[in-house]
C-alpha cells in the first residue's frame, strides 16, 4: 500500500480547520463574562485575542 500524499495533506488541512473552528466557537459563549470580569470592550478583546 502506497502513502497517498495529497489525501494526507487534505486530511490534515481539514483537521486543522475544524480544530480552529472549535476553538473559536468555544470562546464565543464566554466573551460576555470575560468583558465583565476584566472591564474591557469587545473591540479590545478582539484585538488582543
N, C-alpha and C positions, 0 to 999 in steps of 0.2 A: 504494500500500500504506500502510495506516494503522499508526501506532505503537500497540501494544496495551499500555496501562499496567498493567493487572492481571497480565498474563503476565510483564511485565518485573519487576514487584515480586516476584512469586512466584519467579522465577528467581534474582533477587539474594538473596532470603532463603534459598533452598536452597543457593546457593553459599556464603553466609556461614556457614550451619550446618555444611556439610561442611568448610570451612576450619577452623572452631573444633574440630570433632571430630578432624581430622587432627592439629591442634596438641596436643590433649590426649593422643591416642594416641602421638604421637612422644615425648612427655616421659615417659610411664609406664615404659618399659623401663629408663631410665637413673636412675630415682629411687634404687634401692639404691646406685649408685655415688656419687650426689650426697650422700646421707646419710652414707656412709662417709667421703668426702673432706672434708666440711665439719663433720663431727661434730654433725649436727643430727638432730632426731627427725622422723618422718613428719608429725606434727601441726604442728610449726613450719614445715616445708616447705610444707604445705598452706595454712597461714595466710598465708605470705609470697607464695606463688605465686597 
